[in-house]
Every structure is written in structure tokens, then in C-alpha cells.
Amino acid sequence: MELTLENVVFYFLAAFIAVFSVMTVTTTRIVRAATYLLFVLFGTAGLYFLLGYTFLGSVQIMVYAGGIVVLYVFSILLTSGEGDKAQRLKRSKFWAGFGTTLAGAVIVLFITLKHKFLASGGLETAETSIKTLGQQMLSDDKYGYLLPFEAVSILLLACIVGGLLIARKR
């Protein structure tokens, strides 16, 4: 296997995401967990940019790394005291999580080894007009994207308002 710059960047981003993912779920400080999650989301955006999906990488940074993490940090700071720590897991919960993680890894490994991956070379890209793209984004059929996105945004707005009301009562 030839070691190219693209491979090196991919392995670096994969290790970066894996390390910060583990740090996100193992830290006892909640604000640090949100910060580590931010790094994971930036690493995921880096993978999108590496694959050539610049729009998806930009959306990843703006929506998830920008919006969702800021929402998490504000909700944490509004509802928790200074220096709140997460409670340590009981030993039984740790082993249950470890077993579930191990089972998931075995399933992913099994699927990866049994699946026959096809080379993606030689695929032609189809030209899509802005009118077609707009109609698909605004449609309410099976492949419409705007309605689920707006429903999630209303749900997040309701969570913010609920968090503010809970924090204000104290």
C-alpha cells in the first residue's frame, strides 16, 4: 500500500477523532466533555473536506461545531453549578458499556470483512439544476430535507426555552 499525503491525513484525523471521542466520554468535567466533542466534530469536518465534500464539511462546522456545541455549553452553564463533575460509573455499568462496545466492534468488523466493496472509479456525475435542488429540498415527500431539519430546529428551540425556564426558577 502506497503511503500518500491523503492517507497520512486520513490516519491522523482518524486517530484525532478516536482520541477525543474517548476523552469526551471518560472525562468527569462536563464542560471539558463539550469541548472534546467540539474537537471530534471538527475532525469529522476534516474527513468531509478530505473526501472532497466541501459543502458538507462547511455545514458540519457551522451547524454542529458552531451551533450544537454552543447550545450544549450554554445549557450546561445555565443549569449546573461552577465546577460540576459527573458521577463515576458503577463497576456493573462500566462492564455493561464495555461489553456493548465490544459487541458493536465485532459486528462492525464482521460487516467490514464480509462486504464486497466496489471501486468508485469511473462514476459520472449528474448535473442538477438549482430549480431541481430547491424542489427536492422543500418537498415533503420521502426525500425532502427541509421539513425534518425545521422540526429538529423547533425541538432544539423548545429545549432552550425549557432550559431557561428551569434555570430561572432557581
C-alpha positions in Angstrom: 0.0 0.0 0.0 1.4 3.3 -1.0 1.7 6.0 1.7 0.4 9.2 0.3 -0.3 12.5 1.9 -4.0 11.8 1.7 -3.5 8.5 3.7 -1.4 10.3 6.3 -4.0 13.0 6.8 -6.8 10.4 7.0 -4.9 8.3 9.6 -4.2 11.5 11.6 -7.8 12.6 11.5 -9.0 9.1 12.5 -6.6 9.0 15.4 -7.6 12.5 16.4 -11.3 11.7 16.3 -10.8 8.4 18.2 -8.7 10.0 21.0 -11.1 12.9 21.6 -14.1 10.6 21.4 -12.7 8.5 24.2 -11.8 11.7 26.2 -15.3 13.0 25.7 -16.9 10.0 27.4 -14.3 9.5 30.0 -13.8 12.9 31.5 -15.6 13.8 34.7 -15.9 17.6 33.9 -19.0 18.4 31.8 -17.6 21.5 30.1 -14.5 19.6 29.1 -16.6 16.9 27.6 -18.4 19.5 25.5 -15.0 20.9 24.4 -13.7 17.5 23.4 -17.0 16.9 21.5 -16.2 20.1 19.6 -12.8 18.7 18.6 -14.5 15.5 17.4 -16.9 17.4 15.2 -14.0 19.5 13.8 -12.2 16.2 13.0 -15.3 14.9 11.3 -15.5 18.1 9.2 -11.8 17.4 8.3 -12.8 14.0 7.0 -15.5 15.5 4.8 -13.1 18.0 3.4 -10.6 15.2 2.7 -13.3 13.4 0.8 -14.0 16.5 -1.3 -17.4 17.2 0.3 -16.7 20.9 1.0 -20.3 21.8 1.4 -20.9 19.0 3.9 -17.7 19.9 5.8 -18.8 23.5 6.0 -22.3 22.5 7.2 -20.6 20.3 9.8 -18.6 23.2 11.1 -21.4 25.7 11.1 -24.3 23.6 12.4 -22.7 21.1 14.6 -19.4 22.5 15.7 -20.8 26.0 15.8 -24.4 25.7 16.8 -24.9 22.5 18.7 -21.8 22.7 20.9 -22.6 26.3 21.8 -26.1 25.1 22.7 -24.6 22.4 24.9 -22.2 24.8 26.6 -24.9 27.4 27.3 -27.3 24.8 28.6 -24.6 23.3 30.8 -23.6 26.7 32.2 -27.2 27.7 32.8 -28.3 24.6 34.6 -25.2 23.5 36.5 -23.1 25.0 39.2 -19.4 26.0 38.9 -17.2 23.0 38.6 -19.9 20.3 38.4 -18.5 16.9 37.9 -20.1 13.8 36.5 -20.5 11.0 38.9 -18.3 8.0 38.5 -19.8 4.9 36.9 -20.5 1.8 39.0 -18.5 -1.2 38.1 -21.5 -3.0 36.7 -22.4 -0.1 34.3 -18.8 0.1 33.2 -18.7 -3.6 32.2 -22.1 -3.3 30.6 -20.9 -0.4 28.4 -17.6 -2.2 27.7 -19.5 -5.4 26.6 -21.8 -3.4 24.4 -18.8 -1.6 22.8 -17.1 -4.9 22.2 -20.2 -6.4 20.6 -20.5 -3.3 18.4 -16.9 -3.6 17.3 -17.3 -7.3 16.5 -20.4 -6.5 14.4 -18.6 -3.7 12.5 -15.6 -5.9 11.9 -17.8 -8.8 10.7 -19.7 -6.5 8.3 -16.5 -4.9 7.0 -14.8 -8.3 6.3 -17.9 -9.9 4.7 -18.9 -6.9 2.5 -17.5 -6.7 -1.0 -16.6 -3.1 -1.5 -16.6 -1.8 -5.1 -14.1 0.6 -6.6 -15.7 4.0 -7.0 -13.7 4.9 -10.1 -15.3 5.8 -13.4 -18.6 7.1 -12.0 -20.1 10.0 -13.9 -21.5 12.9 -12.0 -25.0 14.1 -13.0 -25.7 17.8 -13.5 -28.5 19.1 -11.3 -30.1 22.4 -11.7 -30.8 24.8 -8.9 -34.5 24.5 -9.5 -34.5 20.7 -9.1 -32.4 21.0 -6.0 -34.7 23.6 -4.5 -37.8 21.5 -5.2 -36.2 18.5 -3.6 -35.1 20.4 -0.5 -38.6 21.9 0.0 -40.6 18.8 -0.9 -42.5 16.9 1.7 -42.0 13.5 0.0 -39.7 10.7 1.0 -36.5 12.5 0.0 -37.4 16.0 1.3 -34.9 17.6 3.7 -36.3 20.9 4.9 -39.2 19.6 6.9 -37.2 17.3 9.2 -34.5 19.9 9.6 -37.1 22.5 10.6 -38.7 20.0 13.0 -35.4 19.4 14.7 -34.7 23.2 14.9 -38.1 23.7 16.6 -37.4 20.9 19.1 -34.0 22.5 19.9 -35.7 25.9 20.4 -38.2 24.3 22.8 -35.3 22.7 24.7 -33.5 26.1 25.0 -36.7 27.8 26.3 -37.3 24.9 28.7 -33.7 25.1 30.0 -34.0 28.8 30.5 -37.3 28.4 32.4 -35.8 25.7 34.7 -32.7 27.8 35.3 -34.7 30.9 36.0 -36.9 29.3 38.7 -33.8 28.8 40.9 
